[in-house]
Amino acid sequence: MDDIWTLGVNAEDEFAWHQHALCAQTDPEAFFPEKGGSTREAKRVCSSCTVRAECLEYALANDERFGIWGGLSERERRKLKRQAI
């Protein structure tokens, strides 16, 4: 059985910021819109979230391919990664 220490990282601690995230109190569908759907509501929530940086860092580190994370869409995160290279 795998446990949270398998890779030497406590997965619970890695995701602990999520309990403070405003998205945890919001309809998750806003953060995963249908293709071509609006991301405005999700980005508005993210703009005032105290753990936005941690969320974006998590998404970048884990190559999240869907949804709004840290106020950015998947396309915006790809662009950010390319600019960092």
DSSP file (Angstrom, degrees, kcal/mol; ACC not computed):
  #  RESIDUE AA STRUCTURE BP1 BP2  ACC     N-H-->O    O-->H-N    N-H-->O    O-->H-N    TCO  KAPPA ALPHA  PHI   PSI    X-CA   Y-CA   Z-CA
    1    1 A M              0   0    0      0, 0.0     2,-0.2     0, 0.0     0, 0.0   0.000 360.0 360.0 360.0 131.8    0.0    0.0    0.0
    2    2 A D        -     0   0    0      2,-0.0     2,-0.3     3,-0.0     0, 0.0  -0.486 360.0-165.0 -73.5 145.2    1.3    3.4   -0.9
    3    3 A D    >   -     0   0    0     -2,-0.2     3,-1.5     1,-0.0    -1,-0.0  -0.782  36.5 -98.9-124.7 175.9    1.6    6.0    1.8
    4    4 A I  T 3  S+     0   0    0     -2,-0.3     7,-1.0     1,-0.3     3,-0.2   0.558 118.3  58.9 -73.2  -5.9    2.0    9.7    1.9
    5    5 A W  T >   +     0   0    0      5,-0.2     3,-2.2     1,-0.2    -1,-0.3   0.367  69.5 111.8-100.8   4.5    5.7    9.4    2.6
    6    6 A T  T <  S+     0   0    0     -3,-1.5    -1,-0.2     1,-0.3    -2,-0.1   0.842  87.7  31.2 -49.8 -45.8    6.6    7.3   -0.5
    7    7 A L  T 3  S-     0   0    0      2,-0.4    -1,-0.3    -3,-0.2     3,-0.1   0.235 120.5 -99.5-100.0  13.6    8.6   10.0   -2.2
    8    8 A G  S <  S+     0   0    0     -3,-2.2     2,-0.4     1,-0.2    -2,-0.1   0.597  94.1 107.4  81.2   9.4    9.9   11.6    1.0
    9    9 A V  S    S-     0   0    0     -5,-0.2     2,-1.0     4,-0.0    -2,-0.4  -0.982  72.6-128.0-122.9 131.4    7.3   14.4    0.8
   10   10 A N     >  -     0   0    0     -2,-0.4     4,-2.0     1,-0.2     3,-0.4  -0.681  19.2-161.4 -77.9 106.0    4.3   14.5    3.1
   11   11 A A  H  > S+     0   0    0     -7,-1.0     4,-1.4    -2,-1.0    -1,-0.2   0.818  87.5  58.8 -61.6 -32.6    1.5   14.9    0.7
   12   12 A E  H  4 S+     0   0    0      1,-0.2    -1,-0.2     2,-0.2     3,-0.2   0.923 108.9  44.1 -63.5 -42.7   -0.8   16.2    3.4
   13   13 A D  H >4 S+     0   0    0     -3,-0.4     3,-1.1     1,-0.2     4,-0.4   0.876 108.4  58.6 -67.7 -37.5    1.6   19.1    4.1
   14   14 A E  H 3< S+     0   0    0     -4,-2.0     3,-0.2     1,-0.3    -1,-0.2   0.816 116.3  34.0 -61.6 -31.1    2.1   19.8    0.4
   15   15 A F  T >< S+     0   0    0     -4,-1.4     3,-1.7    -3,-0.2     4,-0.3   0.264  85.9 107.3-107.8   9.2   -1.7   20.4   -0.1
   16   16 A A  G X   +     0   0    0     -3,-1.1     3,-1.4     1,-0.3     4,-0.3   0.791  68.1  68.6 -61.2 -29.5   -2.3   22.0    3.4
   17   17 A W  G >  S+     0   0    0     -4,-0.4     3,-2.0     1,-0.3     4,-0.4   0.782  83.0  75.9 -59.5 -26.1   -2.8   25.4    1.8
   18   18 A H  G X  S+     0   0    0     -3,-1.7     3,-1.3     1,-0.3    -1,-0.3   0.796  81.5  65.8 -61.0 -29.8   -6.0   24.2    0.2
   19   19 A Q  G <  S+     0   0    0     -3,-1.4    -1,-0.3    -4,-0.3    -2,-0.2   0.717 105.8  44.8 -66.1 -17.7   -7.9   24.4    3.4
   20   20 A H  G <  S+     0   0    0     -3,-2.0    30,-0.3    -4,-0.3    -1,-0.3   0.417  88.9 115.7-100.9  -1.4   -7.4   28.2    3.3
   21   21 A A    X   -     0   0    0     -3,-1.3     3,-1.1    -4,-0.4     4,-0.3  -0.479  63.5-141.9 -75.9 135.9   -8.3   28.5   -0.4
   22   22 A L  G >  S+     0   0    0      1,-0.2     3,-1.8    -2,-0.2    -1,-0.1   0.801  99.4  67.4 -64.6 -28.6  -11.4   30.5   -1.3
   23   23 A C  G >  S+     0   0    0      1,-0.3     3,-1.6     2,-0.2    -1,-0.2   0.765  86.7  68.5 -64.7 -23.1  -12.2   28.0   -4.1
   24   24 A A  G <  S+     0   0    0     -3,-1.1    -1,-0.3     1,-0.3    -2,-0.2   0.696 103.8  44.3 -67.5 -16.9  -12.9   25.4   -1.4
   25   25 A Q  G <  S+     0   0    0     -3,-1.8     2,-0.3    -4,-0.3    -1,-0.3   0.203 107.2  77.4-108.2  13.0  -15.9   27.5   -0.5
   26   26 A T  S <  S-     0   0    0     -3,-1.6     5,-0.1    -4,-0.0    16,-0.0  -0.840  96.9 -83.3-124.9 156.5  -17.0   28.0   -4.1
   27   27 A D    >   -     0   0    0     -2,-0.3     3,-1.7     1,-0.2     4,-0.4  -0.438  37.1-144.6 -58.5 118.2  -18.8   25.9   -6.7
   28   28 A P  G >> S+     0   0    0      0, 0.0     3,-1.4     0, 0.0     4,-0.6   0.751  92.5  73.1 -61.9 -23.7  -16.0   23.9   -8.3
   29   29 A E  G >4 S+     0   0    0      1,-0.3     3,-0.7     2,-0.2    13,-0.1   0.799  86.6  64.5 -61.9 -26.7  -17.6   24.0  -11.7
   30   30 A A  G <4 S+     0   0    0     -3,-1.7    12,-0.5     1,-0.2    -1,-0.3   0.805 103.5  47.7 -64.0 -27.8  -16.5   27.7  -11.9
   31   31 A F  G <4 S+     0   0    0     -3,-1.4    37,-2.2    -4,-0.4    -1,-0.2   0.534 115.9  43.3 -92.2  -8.1  -12.9   26.5  -11.9
   32   32 A F  S << S+     0   0    0     -3,-0.7    -1,-0.2    -4,-0.6    -2,-0.1  -0.514  81.3 178.5-133.8  64.8  -13.4   23.9  -14.5
   33   33 A P        -     0   0    0      0, 0.0    34,-0.2     0, 0.0     3,-0.1  -0.247  36.5 -96.3 -69.3 156.4  -15.5   25.5  -17.2
   34   34 A E    >   -     0   0    0      1,-0.2     3,-3.1     2,-0.1     2,-0.0  -0.276  63.5 -70.2 -61.2 157.5  -16.5   23.8  -20.4
   35   35 A K  T 3  S+     0   0    0      1,-0.3    -1,-0.2    -3,-0.1     3,-0.1  -0.309 128.0  14.2 -54.4 127.3  -14.3   24.5  -23.4
   36   36 A G  T 3  S+     0   0    0      1,-0.3    -1,-0.3    -3,-0.1    -2,-0.1   0.355 100.0 132.9  85.8  -5.3  -15.0   28.1  -24.4
   37   37 A G    <   -     0   0    0     -3,-3.1    -1,-0.3     1,-0.1     2,-0.2  -0.279  65.0 -86.4 -75.5 164.5  -16.7   28.8  -21.1
   38   38 A S        -     0   0    0      1,-0.1     4,-0.2    -3,-0.1    -1,-0.1  -0.457  29.9-174.4 -75.1 139.7  -16.0   31.9  -19.0
   39   39 A T     >  +     0   0    0     -2,-0.2     4,-2.5     2,-0.1     5,-0.2   0.309  59.7 103.9-107.5   3.2  -13.2   31.8  -16.4
   40   40 A R  H  > S+     0   0    0      1,-0.2     4,-2.1     2,-0.2     5,-0.2   0.892  78.1  48.0 -56.5 -48.1  -14.1   35.3  -15.1
   41   41 A E  H  > S+     0   0    0      1,-0.2     4,-2.1     2,-0.2    -1,-0.2   0.925 113.4  47.5 -62.6 -45.5  -15.8   34.1  -11.8
   42   42 A A  H  > S+     0   0    0    -12,-0.5     4,-2.5     1,-0.2    -1,-0.2   0.923 112.7  48.6 -62.0 -44.5  -13.0   31.7  -10.9
   43   43 A K  H  X S+     0   0    0     -4,-2.5     4,-1.9     1,-0.2    -1,-0.2   0.835 108.4  54.9 -66.8 -31.8  -10.3   34.4  -11.6
   44   44 A R  H  X S+     0   0    0     -4,-2.1     4,-0.6    -5,-0.2    -1,-0.2   0.926 109.8  46.5 -65.1 -44.3  -12.3   36.9   -9.5
   45   45 A V  H >< S+     0   0    0     -4,-2.1     3,-1.1     1,-0.2    -2,-0.2   0.936 112.8  50.2 -61.7 -46.8  -12.3   34.4   -6.6
   46   46 A C  H >< S+     0   0    0     -4,-2.5     3,-1.8     1,-0.2    -1,-0.2   0.849  97.7  68.6 -60.3 -35.8   -8.6   33.8   -7.1
   47   47 A S  H 3< S+     0   0    0     -4,-1.9    -1,-0.2     1,-0.3    -2,-0.2   0.754 109.3  34.4 -61.3 -24.0   -7.7   37.5   -7.1
   48   48 A S  T << S+     0   0    0     -3,-1.1     2,-0.3    -4,-0.6    -1,-0.3   0.239  90.5 119.4-113.3  13.8   -8.6   37.9   -3.5
   49   49 A C    X   -     0   0    0     -3,-1.8     3,-1.1    -4,-0.2     4,-0.2  -0.636  56.4-147.4 -84.0 133.9   -7.4   34.5   -2.2
   50   50 A T  T 3  S+     0   0    0    -30,-0.3     3,-0.2    -2,-0.3     4,-0.1   0.659  97.8  47.1 -74.7 -16.1   -4.6   34.5    0.4
   51   51 A V  T 3> S+     0   0    0    -31,-0.2     4,-2.3     1,-0.1    -1,-0.2   0.056  72.8 118.7-112.8  25.2   -3.1   31.2   -0.9
   52   52 A R  H <> S+     0   0    0     -3,-1.1     4,-2.5     1,-0.2     5,-0.2   0.901  75.8  50.5 -57.5 -44.1   -3.1   32.1   -4.6
   53   53 A A  H  > S+     0   0    0      1,-0.2     4,-2.5     2,-0.2    -1,-0.2   0.908 111.0  48.2 -63.3 -42.5    0.7   31.8   -4.9
   54   54 A E  H  > S+     0   0    0      2,-0.2     4,-2.4     1,-0.2    -1,-0.2   0.886 111.5  51.5 -64.9 -38.6    0.8   28.4   -3.2
   55   55 A C  H  X S+     0   0    0     -4,-2.3     4,-2.4     2,-0.2    -2,-0.2   0.932 111.6  45.6 -63.3 -47.5   -2.0   27.3   -5.5
   56   56 A L  H  X S+     0   0    0     -4,-2.5     4,-2.5     2,-0.2     5,-0.2   0.911 111.9  52.1 -63.9 -42.2   -0.2   28.4   -8.7
   57   57 A E  H  X S+     0   0    0     -4,-2.5     4,-2.5    -5,-0.2    -1,-0.2   0.914 110.2  49.2 -59.7 -43.1    3.0   26.9   -7.4
   58   58 A Y  H  X S+     0   0    0     -4,-2.4     4,-2.0     2,-0.2    -2,-0.2   0.935 111.2  49.1 -61.0 -47.3    1.2   23.6   -6.9
   59   59 A A  H  <>S+     0   0    0     -4,-2.4     5,-2.2     1,-0.2     4,-0.3   0.896 113.7  45.8 -62.0 -41.5   -0.3   23.6  -10.3
   60   60 A L  H ><5S+     0   0    0     -4,-2.5     3,-0.8     1,-0.2    -1,-0.2   0.916 113.9  48.0 -67.8 -43.2    3.0   24.4  -12.0
   61   61 A A  H 3<5S+     0   0    0     -4,-2.5    -2,-0.2     1,-0.2    -1,-0.2   0.805 118.7  40.2 -67.7 -29.6    4.9   21.7  -10.1
   62   62 A N  T 3<5S-     0   0    0     -4,-2.0    -1,-0.2    -5,-0.2    -2,-0.2   0.258 106.1-123.2-106.0  10.8    2.2   19.1  -10.8
   63   63 A D  T < 5 -     0   0    0     -3,-0.8     2,-0.3    -4,-0.3    -3,-0.2   0.886  32.8-163.9  49.7  47.9    1.6   20.0  -14.4
   64   64 A E      < -     0   0    0     -5,-2.2    -1,-0.2    -6,-0.2     5,-0.1  -0.470   9.5-174.4 -62.4 124.7   -2.1   20.6  -13.8
   65   65 A R        +     0   0    0     -2,-0.3     2,-0.4    -3,-0.2    -1,-0.2   0.513  57.8  54.0-103.8  -6.8   -3.7   20.6  -17.2
   66   66 A F  S    S+     0   0    0      8,-0.1   -34,-0.1     7,-0.1    -1,-0.0  -0.957  88.9   9.5-131.0 147.9   -7.3   21.5  -16.5
   67   67 A G  S    S-     0   0    0     -2,-0.4     2,-0.5   -34,-0.2   -35,-0.2  -0.002  86.9 -55.1  86.6 173.8   -9.0   24.3  -14.6
   68   68 A I        +     0   0    0    -37,-2.2     2,-0.4     5,-0.1     5,-0.2  -0.833  53.9 174.8 -93.5 124.4   -8.1   27.6  -13.1
   69   69 A W  B >   -A   72   0A   0      3,-2.2     3,-1.8    -2,-0.5   -17,-0.0  -0.999  69.1  -5.8-132.4 127.9   -5.3   27.3  -10.5
   70   70 A G  T 3  S-     0   0    0     -2,-0.4     3,-0.1     1,-0.3    -1,-0.1   0.773 129.3 -58.7  61.1  25.0   -3.7   30.4   -8.9
   71   71 A G  T 3  S+     0   0    0      1,-0.2     2,-0.4   -29,-0.1    -1,-0.3   0.505 115.5 106.5  84.4   4.6   -5.8   32.6  -11.1
   72   72 A L  B <   -A   69   0A   0     -3,-1.8    -3,-2.2   -26,-0.0    -1,-0.2  -0.914  62.6-131.9-121.2 145.4   -4.4   31.3  -14.3
   73   73 A S     >  -     0   0    0     -2,-0.4     4,-2.4    -5,-0.2     5,-0.2  -0.312  38.3 -99.6 -78.8 171.3   -5.9   29.0  -17.0
   74   74 A E  H  > S+     0   0    0      1,-0.2     4,-2.3     2,-0.2     5,-0.2   0.902 126.1  50.9 -60.7 -40.8   -3.9   26.0  -18.4
   75   75 A R  H  > S+     0   0    0      1,-0.2     4,-2.1     2,-0.2    -1,-0.2   0.910 110.4  48.7 -63.1 -43.0   -2.9   28.1  -21.4
   76   76 A E  H  > S+     0   0    0      1,-0.2     4,-2.2     2,-0.2    -2,-0.2   0.868 110.4  51.3 -66.7 -36.0   -1.7   30.9  -19.2
   77   77 A R  H  X S+     0   0    0     -4,-2.4     4,-2.4     2,-0.2    -2,-0.2   0.902 108.5  51.2 -67.8 -40.2    0.3   28.5  -17.0
   78   78 A R  H  X S+     0   0    0     -4,-2.3     4,-2.4     2,-0.2    -2,-0.2   0.930 110.9  48.8 -59.8 -44.8    1.9   27.0  -20.1
   79   79 A K  H  X S+     0   0    0     -4,-2.1     4,-2.3     1,-0.2    -2,-0.2   0.912 110.0  51.4 -61.7 -43.4    2.9   30.5  -21.3
   80   80 A L  H  X S+     0   0    0     -4,-2.2     4,-1.4     1,-0.2    -1,-0.2   0.905 110.0  49.5 -60.6 -42.7    4.3   31.3  -17.8
   81   81 A K  H  X S+     0   0    0     -4,-2.4     4,-0.6     1,-0.2    -1,-0.2   0.905 110.1  50.5 -63.9 -41.8    6.4   28.1  -17.9
   82   82 A R  H >< S+     0   0    0     -4,-2.4     3,-0.9     1,-0.2    -2,-0.2   0.898 109.1  51.4 -63.0 -40.0    7.8   28.9  -21.4
   83   83 A Q  H 3< S+     0   0    0     -4,-2.3    -1,-0.2     1,-0.2    -2,-0.2   0.793 104.8  57.7 -67.6 -27.5    8.7   32.4  -20.3
   84   84 A A  H 3<        0   0    0     -4,-1.4    -1,-0.2     1,-0.2    -2,-0.2   0.646 360.0 360.0 -77.6 -14.7   10.6   31.0  -17.3
   85   85 A I    <<        0   0    0     -3,-0.9    -1,-0.2    -4,-0.6    -2,-0.2   0.471 360.0 360.0 -82.6 360.0   12.8   28.9  -19.5
